[in-house]
């Protein structure tokens, strides 16, 4: 389950970071709306995508088990099937909800900018820093789980965030608004 939460947090934070960077020439309200709207759409997409993929995989495994049995009972009426379905639903929800939560990270500085009258450039810098901090923390935790180097694992994840921010900034600068 943890892998779906991490995947969702990474996906949500990076995609929303791309949205806020791409929308930086718009008003703060538009940036917030685009970031939240994109995060919710991405989260719902991940719920559906994870559920569909996991259900297909569970159905395939169930068919293999059924085929290997001497007698071919209907396994969809068993506890095994109910457990597989429950796991599929939970993994899809974990992925999608974590994606929505992750997408809020780069948006928060823009909401604070409205309240505290911070300029958009400072809000954008805070969005990038918060996203990189989240990615570093996730990478460090994954390094801890895998008995690797926490700092190196965190750094590698943060580099992915830096690359995303640079690519999105180049795209935003390249396309005239």
C-alpha positions as semicolon CSV with decimal commas, in nm:
position;residue;x (nm);y (nm);z (nm)
1;X;0,000;0,000;0,000
2;X;0,287;0,233;0,083
3;X;0,416;0,211;-0,275
4;X;0,084;0,347;-0,403
5;X;0,095;0,634;-0,155
6;X;0,451;0,724;-0,253
7;X;0,372;0,690;-0,621
8;X;0,071;0,917;-0,581
9;X;0,261;1,179;-0,382
10;X;0,539;1,186;-0,639
11;X;0,299;1,197;-0,932
12;X;0,076;1,462;-0,779
13;X;0,354;1,693;-0,664
14;X;0,551;1,677;-0,989
15;X;0,249;1,719;-1,216
16;X;0,113;2,010;-1,011
17;X;0,459;2,167;-1,007
18;X;0,453;2,152;-1,386
19;X;0,110;2,314;-1,387
20;X;0,209;2,602;-1,158
21;X;0,530;2,663;-1,352
22;X;0,341;2,655;-1,680
23;X;0,075;2,891;-1,547
24;X;0,313;3,135;-1,377
25;X;0,226;3,418;-1,614
26;X;-0,141;3,392;-1,511
27;X;-0,301;3,541;-1,202
28;X;-0,247;3,371;-0,868
29;X;-0,612;3,262;-0,866
30;X;-0,572;3,092;-1,204
31;X;-0,253;2,922;-1,086
32;X;-0,433;2,789;-0,777
33;X;-0,737;2,676;-0,978
34;X;-0,518;2,509;-1,241
35;X;-0,304;2,337;-0,979
36;X;-0,599;2,208;-0,777
37;X;-0,805;2,118;-1,086
38;X;-0,511;1,938;-1,243
39;X;-0,436;1,758;-0,916
40;X;-0,794;1,639;-0,874
41;X;-0,813;1,526;-1,237
42;X;-0,479;1,347;-1,203
43;X;-0,588;1,185;-0,876
44;X;-0,917;1,062;-1,019
45;X;-0,732;0,935;-1,324
46;X;-0,490;0,747;-1,099
47;X;-0,777;0,594;-0,901
48;X;-0,933;0,466;-1,222
49;X;-0,599;0,364;-1,377
50;X;-0,471;0,184;-1,069
51;X;-0,805;0,014;-1,011
52;X;-0,830;-0,100;-1,372
53;X;-0,471;-0,225;-1,390
54;X;-0,482;-0,395;-1,050
55;X;-0,820;-0,555;-1,121
56;X;-0,695;-0,690;-1,453
57;X;-0,389;-0,835;-1,281
58;X;-0,601;-0,986;-1,003
59;X;-0,837;-1,139;-1,259
60;X;-0,540;-1,289;-1,444
61;X;-0,399;-1,439;-1,124
62;X;-0,739;-1,574;-1,031
63;X;-0,776;-1,737;-1,375
64;X;-0,430;-1,898;-1,335
65;X;-0,524;-2,036;-0,994
66;X;-0,856;-2,164;-1,126
67;X;-0,690;-2,326;-1,428
68;X;-0,433;-2,501;-1,206
69;X;-0,705;-2,660;-0,993
70;X;-0,827;-3,009;-1,076
71;X;-1,186;-2,899;-1,030
72;X;-1,265;-2,558;-1,176
73;X;-1,482;-2,389;-0,914
74;X;-1,609;-2,034;-0,958
75;X;-1,348;-1,845;-0,757
76;X;-1,529;-1,513;-0,786
77;X;-1,757;-1,625;-0,506
78;X;-1,469;-1,695;-0,266
79;X;-1,292;-1,507;0,009
80;X;-0,982;-1,502;-0,213
81;X;-1,165;-1,301;-0,477
82;X;-1,315;-1,062;-0,219
83;X;-0,967;-1,005;-0,071
84;X;-0,819;-0,940;-0,417
85;X;-1,099;-0,696;-0,498
86;X;-1,061;-0,516;-0,164
87;X;-0,686;-0,484;-0,220
88;X;-0,748;-0,352;-0,571
89;X;-0,990;-0,087;-0,449
90;X;-0,765;0,020;-0,161
91;X;-0,456;0,048;-0,381
92;X;-0,645;0,258;-0,636
93;X;-0,782;0,487;-0,366
94;X;-0,442;0,519;-0,197
95;X;-0,279;0,613;-0,526
96;X;-0,546;0,865;-0,623
97;X;-0,590;1,032;-0,285
98;X;-0,211;1,058;-0,241
99;X;-0,191;1,214;-0,588
100;X;-0,444;1,479;-0,489
101;X;-0,261;1,547;-0,162
102;X;0,074;1,562;-0,341
103;X;-0,067;1,807;-0,594
104;X;-0,153;2,050;-0,315
105;X;0,212;2,087;-0,213
106;X;0,315;2,317;-0,504
107;X;-0,017;2,505;-0,480
108;X;0,005;2,594;-0,110
109;X;0,256;2,878;-0,159
110;X;0,020;3,045;-0,407
111;X;-0,268;3,022;-0,160
112;X;-0,039;3,178;0,100
113;X;0,056;3,444;-0,155
114;X;-0,309;3,550;-0,173
115;X;-0,340;3,564;0,205
116;X;0,001;3,710;0,292
117;X;0,045;3,922;-0,022
118;X;0,357;3,739;-0,135
119;X;0,459;3,795;-0,497
120;X;0,424;3,518;-0,755
121;X;0,797;3,472;-0,801
122;X;0,849;3,406;-0,431
123;X;0,548;3,173;-0,430
124;X;0,692;2,983;-0,725
125;X;1,029;2,947;-0,553
126;X;0,852;2,822;-0,239
127;X;0,650;2,577;-0,451
128;X;0,968;2,436;-0,602
129;X;1,143;2,416;-0,263
130;X;0,844;2,245;-0,096
131;X;0,815;1,995;-0,381
132;X;1,187;1,918;-0,368
133;X;1,168;1,877;0,011
134;X;0,879;1,630;-0,027
135;X;1,065;1,437;-0,295
136;X;1,384;1,431;-0,087
137;X;1,188;1,300;0,214
138;X;1,020;1,028;0,006
139;X;1,352;0,930;-0,151
140;X;1,519;0,921;0,190
141;X;1,243;0,705;0,333
142;X;1,263;0,469;0,035
143;X;1,639;0,452;0,090
144;X;1,577;0,360;0,453
145;X;1,329;0,087;0,358
146;X;1,568;-0,061;0,102
147;X;1,861;-0,034;0,346
148;X;2,034;0,209;0,110
149;X;2,186;0,549;0,161
150;X;1,912;0,784;0,284
151;X;2,084;1,102;0,165
152;X;2,173;0,963;-0,177
153;X;1,822;0,822;-0,227
154;X;1,669;1,154;-0,125
155;X;1,905;1,343;-0,352
156;X;1,821;1,123;-0,652
157;X;1,450;1,186;-0,601
158;X;1,509;1,560;-0,564
159;X;1,709;1,561;-0,889
160;X;1,399;1,425;-1,064
161;X;1,210;1,725;-0,924
162;X;1,480;1,966;-1,039
163;X;1,474;1,814;-1,388
164;X;1,094;1,846;-1,397
165;X;1,110;2,210;-1,285
166;X;1,378;2,293;-1,543
167;X;1,195;2,123;-1,831
168;X;0,865;2,289;-1,739
169;X;1,036;2,628;-1,704
170;X;1,195;2,589;-2,048
171;X;0,859;2,498;-2,198
172;X;0,690;2,793;-2,026
173;X;0,959;3,032;-2,155
174;X;0,955;2,881;-2,503
175;X;0,582;2,909;-2,564
176;X;0,464;3,268;-2,599
177;X;0,178;3,375;-2,373
